[in-house]
Amino acid sequence: MIAPVLQQQIDFDIARLASDFPPVWRHAHKQAVYDLVRSESDGTLGTLRYTRWQMAPLPEESPLHPCAFKAETGFFHYRHSGPGIWHLNFADPRLFAAYGSPLMAQDEWQVLEHPVLGSLREALLRDEQPALTRENGISTPVLISNVPRQCALDLSGARSQKRGSSSWWQSIISLFWFPNKTTPLYGNAFQQASTAEVLRTITVLNRQSNILAISAPTGIGVYSRRQITDILQTATSGFMAAALESARQNVAPTEVTINTGWWGCGAFGGNRTLMALLQMLAARLAGVGHLTFHIGPASELFHFDEARAFLDLVTENTQIARLSTILDEIEKLHFSWGQSDGS
């Protein structure tokens, strides 16, 4: 497999980055979360590493390495961290472009839990650096390692009662009259909630994550051969870049774990089965050892299982993949774009 080429590398002192380039929040809820986290956090030390990569072309033939696929219900929980463990950012072509806005999809949720990512964007823009995951129609995966995760927000609806201004009698009434009443705060619901409701979802943390940002594709109708190829190239280059960055920490590719999910399948209406299939294929081409797929509700397991079945079908359990043939077989399945979920 042809490796992606390192285009740019910048190392940042985390404390100075956060101090010199505070995130610019354009919604009261996000500002309130940030203020609370800053007031309760001891701050973070260390070095944040930013790299940007040139997407590699797909070869005609490539080994298909073993990879352990795992489905987990729910969204990213970041329980496992450390060298070799990466979490995707389902990115806009403009890196973290909407992080401070009222929006609350996967990209914005991740930045709010890792607020120094907002500082990173502000620093890149100030220095007129290309804060892009796609440029001139070509993907440029961005990897950011040693990112402080300063809080966790449970936006699923399981709200904590540790914070907020409710009186004791309001809490008692809620407990007895609405014991199971919860409302997810993901997507547009985030803007409609009160600031107090959002603050009740927070747990302050002091952990680190490694982030892989790759641009989510868009389209309508039936997926074209060009779109399928581009998605596979993007994912394979991103996963290989993660393996190369992990090797700097003496982590072998077979020990690398990619945490992903329905990349481009929310606001952009991507096909869940196809996007899972192409990421599984990319993981085997890149040689990473583990792909953990966070599927959301258990009902989405169907698409994950269907993708694994299609992967077996198009690869025929071969050890050496002829990629033009595999892409032919995927194109013949006539996967279609869906509708945006409005998030």
Summary of the structure (lengths in Angstrom):
residues: 343
radius of gyration: 20.4
end to end distance: 35.7
largest distance: 68.3
contacts: 1107
relative contact order: 0.19
helix: 37%
strand: 24%
